[in-house]
Each structure stands twice: as structure tokens, then as C-alpha cells.
């Protein structure tokens, strides 16, 4: 499940900016947004989005024939869901080997002027922080195997303590990734997607992880959800 290639992330930002961010900003809780998008896109794809793509039409032409959910959130997200459906449907035919699938690779790409490049100038620092944290967690787990789990328990207690403290480095980087993604930074969009789960090379992009990443980018508390991912 390699990431969608850079050109697809550019399209994703254009969709979100045109249908969503440029009109109002953020909507709802990340989990609520994710659940709604999953339900909507499942219905949209079942209604023949893939067939529509082959014929050169979009799902927007058929949205009036079905309804997914009610209420303020559903009404607010409907334009985004309609615009996203063809893009999500097309992910199944994206060349599987085009995307990056490791944080180290993404950090290297951030400094280049092509591909998953960083336009905000802050992704390399954020990605290095994530990499260091992940390596530290692996080290703690390895030591805990031989010490009855005591270092892991101590680390968990410390993590809980720090979770109640605001504006710590982890929170700052999560906020920055989301803000940069909204600004069109491809590296930040890719970083959010990568932090949502495991991505593998030579496999098509994973729709579930992609939808979760989109929910993080467009929801009011997306940075907070991202914070729980690593």
C-alpha cells in the first residue's frame, strides 16, 4: 500500500480546497467525519463511480438519487464527498509502485523540488521528530522484553502525564502537519497519510487509510487525532 503518487495528492488538495477549505474551513470531529465519508463513499462507489469514470462523468451527477446521513455534518460534508468519490474510485487504478512507503524516504523527499516536496519548510524537522520518537519506542519495547515490561509501563505513565500538557513538541508537529497540508504542502499531506497506518510498496493505495487521513485534514480536531497515531 504505497502512498498515492504526488500528482494524486495535488488533485486531492485541489478537491479539498475547492469543495471545502476555501468555503468554510473545518467541520466536525475527526472520527465523525471519517465515519460519514466511509459510508458516503461506499454508497457512491456502489452506485457506479468506477463506471462513471470510464465514461468521463462524475458522481455529482448521481448524488440526488441517494442519501447518506442527515444533520448539519452530513449537509456540510456532502459537497466534499461528491467531489472525493471519483478521486477515491480512481485510486484503485493508480500504479502501485509509484508511492513512498517509509518515513525515512519521505524525509529525504522533503528536501527535493519534485515529487513529495515540502513547500512549508517545516516537514523535515517534524518527520525527524516522528522518526526519533518511533525509534525510541522500539528501543523501550526491546528492553522491556528482558525487564518484565517495567520501562514500557514507565513510558506509558509518562505519556499519559504529558498528554494533559498543552503545546508540547508532539502537539506542535501534529498541528503543523495539518496546517501545512491545508496550505498545499505535498510532504505534509503524505506525512499525515503515512502516520495513519502501515503502507507497503508494490500495492495499490489503501482507501481506508486515505479516508482517515482526509478526515484528519478537514476536521476541527484533526491534529488531536493525528497525535494518537504515533
C-alpha positions as CSV (number, residue, x, y, z in Angstrom):
1,X,0.0,0.0,0.0
2,X,2.3,2.7,-1.2
3,X,1.1,6.3,-0.9
4,X,-0.8,7.8,-3.8
5,X,1.8,9.4,-6.1
6,X,2.5,13.2,-5.8
7,X,0.2,14.2,-8.7
8,X,-2.7,12.5,-7.0
9,X,-2.0,14.3,-3.7
10,X,-2.1,17.6,-5.7
11,X,-5.5,16.7,-7.1
12,X,-6.6,15.8,-3.5
13,X,-5.6,19.2,-2.2
14,X,-7.4,20.9,-5.1
15,X,-10.6,19.0,-4.3
16,X,-10.4,19.8,-0.6
17,X,-9.6,23.5,-1.3
18,X,-12.3,24.0,-3.9
19,X,-15.1,22.0,-2.2
20,X,-14.2,22.5,1.5
21,X,-11.4,24.6,2.9
22,X,-12.0,27.7,0.7
23,X,-15.6,27.9,1.7
24,X,-15.6,27.5,5.5
25,X,-12.7,25.6,6.9
26,X,-13.0,22.7,9.3
27,X,-16.0,20.6,10.1
28,X,-16.8,18.3,13.0
29,X,-14.9,15.6,14.9
30,X,-12.3,13.6,13.0
31,X,-13.9,10.2,13.8
32,X,-17.4,11.5,12.9
33,X,-16.1,12.9,9.6
34,X,-14.3,9.7,8.8
35,X,-17.4,7.6,9.5
36,X,-19.5,9.8,7.3
37,X,-17.1,9.8,4.5
38,X,-16.7,6.0,4.6
39,X,-20.4,5.5,4.5
40,X,-20.9,8.0,1.7
41,X,-18.1,6.8,-0.4
42,X,-19.2,3.2,0.0
43,X,-22.6,4.1,-1.4
44,X,-21.1,6.3,-4.1
45,X,-18.7,3.6,-5.3
46,X,-21.5,1.0,-5.3
47,X,-23.6,3.4,-7.4
48,X,-21.1,3.1,-10.2
49,X,-18.4,5.7,-9.8
50,X,-15.8,3.4,-11.5
51,X,-18.2,3.0,-14.5
52,X,-18.7,6.7,-14.4
53,X,-15.0,7.4,-14.5
54,X,-14.7,5.3,-17.6
55,X,-17.4,7.2,-19.3
56,X,-16.0,10.6,-18.3
57,X,-18.8,11.6,-15.8
58,X,-18.6,12.3,-12.1
59,X,-20.5,11.1,-9.1
60,X,-22.0,14.5,-8.7
61,X,-24.4,13.7,-11.5
62,X,-26.0,10.9,-9.4
63,X,-25.9,12.2,-5.9
64,X,-29.5,13.2,-5.9
65,X,-30.6,9.6,-6.2
66,X,-29.3,8.5,-2.7
67,X,-28.8,10.0,0.8
68,X,-26.2,9.1,3.4
69,X,-26.9,10.5,6.8
70,X,-28.7,13.6,8.0
71,X,-27.9,16.7,10.0
72,X,-25.6,19.6,9.8
73,X,-22.4,17.5,9.4
74,X,-23.9,15.4,6.6
75,X,-25.1,18.6,4.8
76,X,-21.7,20.3,5.2
77,X,-19.7,17.3,4.0
78,X,-21.9,16.3,1.1
79,X,-20.1,18.5,-1.5
80,X,-16.7,17.2,-0.3
81,X,-18.0,13.6,-0.5
82,X,-19.3,14.1,-4.0
83,X,-16.0,15.6,-5.2
84,X,-13.9,13.0,-3.5
85,X,-15.8,9.9,-4.8
86,X,-14.3,9.9,-8.3
87,X,-10.8,10.5,-6.9
88,X,-11.1,7.7,-4.4
89,X,-12.5,5.4,-7.1
90,X,-9.5,6.2,-9.3
91,X,-7.1,5.1,-6.6
92,X,-7.7,1.5,-7.5
93,X,-6.1,2.0,-10.9
94,X,-3.1,4.1,-9.8
95,X,0.2,2.4,-10.4
96,X,1.0,0.6,-7.2
97,X,4.8,1.2,-7.2
98,X,4.7,5.0,-7.6
99,X,4.4,5.9,-3.9
100,X,6.8,6.3,-1.0
101,X,6.2,3.9,1.9
102,X,8.8,4.8,4.6
103,X,9.2,7.9,6.8
104,X,12.9,8.0,6.0
105,X,12.2,8.1,2.3
106,X,9.6,10.9,2.8
107,X,12.1,13.0,4.9
108,X,14.6,12.7,2.0
109,X,11.9,13.7,-0.5
110,X,11.0,16.8,1.5
111,X,14.3,18.5,0.6
112,X,13.9,18.0,-3.2
113,X,12.0,20.2,-5.6
114,X,9.9,17.5,-7.1
115,X,7.8,14.6,-6.0
116,X,6.6,14.8,-2.4
117,X,8.4,18.0,-1.9
118,X,7.9,20.3,1.2
119,X,6.7,23.8,0.4
120,X,6.2,24.8,4.0
121,X,9.9,24.3,5.0
122,X,8.9,22.5,8.2
123,X,8.3,18.9,7.3
124,X,11.8,17.6,7.6
125,X,12.1,18.8,11.2
126,X,8.7,17.3,12.0
127,X,9.4,14.0,10.3
128,X,12.8,13.7,12.1
129,X,10.9,14.2,15.4
130,X,8.5,11.4,14.5
131,X,11.3,9.1,13.4
132,X,13.2,9.7,16.7
133,X,10.0,9.0,18.7
134,X,9.3,5.8,16.9
135,X,12.8,4.6,17.3
136,X,12.8,5.4,21.0
137,X,9.5,3.5,21.4
138,X,11.0,0.4,19.7
139,X,14.1,0.6,22.0
140,X,11.9,0.8,25.1
141,X,9.8,-2.2,23.9
142,X,13.0,-4.2,23.3
143,X,14.4,-3.5,26.8
144,X,11.0,-4.3,28.3
145,X,11.1,-7.8,27.0
146,X,14.0,-8.5,29.3
147,X,12.9,-6.4,32.3
148,X,9.3,-7.6,33.0
149,X,7.9,-4.7,31.0
150,X,8.9,-2.0,33.5
151,X,10.4,0.5,31.1
152,X,7.3,0.2,28.9
153,X,5.0,0.8,31.9
154,X,7.0,3.8,33.0
155,X,6.9,5.2,29.4
156,X,3.1,4.8,29.2
157,X,2.7,6.5,32.5
158,X,4.9,9.4,31.4
159,X,3.0,9.6,28.1
160,X,-0.3,9.9,29.9
161,X,1.1,12.6,32.1
162,X,2.4,14.6,29.1
163,X,-0.9,14.1,27.3
164,X,-2.5,16.6,29.7
165,X,0.1,19.2,29.0
166,X,-0.6,21.5,26.1
167,X,1.7,22.8,23.3
168,X,4.3,20.1,23.7
169,X,6.5,19.2,20.7
170,X,4.3,16.3,19.6
171,X,1.2,18.6,19.5
172,X,3.1,21.3,17.8
173,X,4.3,19.0,15.0
174,X,0.8,17.5,14.6
175,X,-0.7,21.0,14.3
176,X,1.9,21.9,11.8
177,X,1.4,18.9,9.6
178,X,-2.3,19.6,9.4
179,X,-1.8,23.3,8.8
180,X,0.8,22.7,6.1
181,X,-1.4,20.1,4.4
182,X,-4.2,22.6,4.1
183,X,-1.7,25.0,2.6
184,X,-0.9,22.6,-0.2
185,X,2.4,21.1,1.1
186,X,2.5,17.6,-0.5
187,X,5.0,16.3,2.0
188,X,2.7,17.2,4.9
189,X,-0.3,15.5,3.2
190,X,1.9,12.4,2.6
191,X,3.2,12.5,6.2
192,X,-0.4,12.5,7.6
193,X,-1.3,9.6,5.3
194,X,1.8,7.7,6.4
195,X,1.1,8.2,10.1
196,X,-2.4,6.8,9.7
197,X,-1.1,3.2,9.3
198,X,1.2,0.8,7.5
199,X,1.9,1.4,3.8
200,X,3.7,-1.2,1.7
201,X,5.4,-1.0,-1.6
202,X,4.1,-2.6,-4.8
203,X,0.4,-2.4,-3.6
204,X,-2.3,0.0,-4.5
205,X,-3.0,2.9,-2.1
206,X,-5.3,1.8,0.8
207,X,-8.7,3.6,0.7
208,X,-9.3,3.1,4.4
209,X,-6.1,4.9,5.4
210,X,-6.6,7.5,2.8
211,X,-10.1,8.4,4.1
212,X,-8.8,8.6,7.6
213,X,-6.1,11.0,6.5
214,X,-8.6,13.1,4.7
215,X,-10.8,13.2,7.8
216,X,-7.8,14.4,9.9
217,X,-7.0,17.1,7.4
218,X,-10.5,18.5,7.2
219,X,-11.9,18.1,10.8
220,X,-11.8,20.6,13.6
221,X,-9.7,18.3,15.9
222,X,-7.7,16.5,13.2
223,X,-4.3,17.4,14.8
224,X,-5.5,15.7,18.0
225,X,-6.5,12.5,16.1
226,X,-3.1,12.6,14.3
227,X,-1.4,12.8,17.7
228,X,-2.8,9.4,18.7
229,X,-1.3,7.7,15.6
230,X,2.3,7.7,16.8
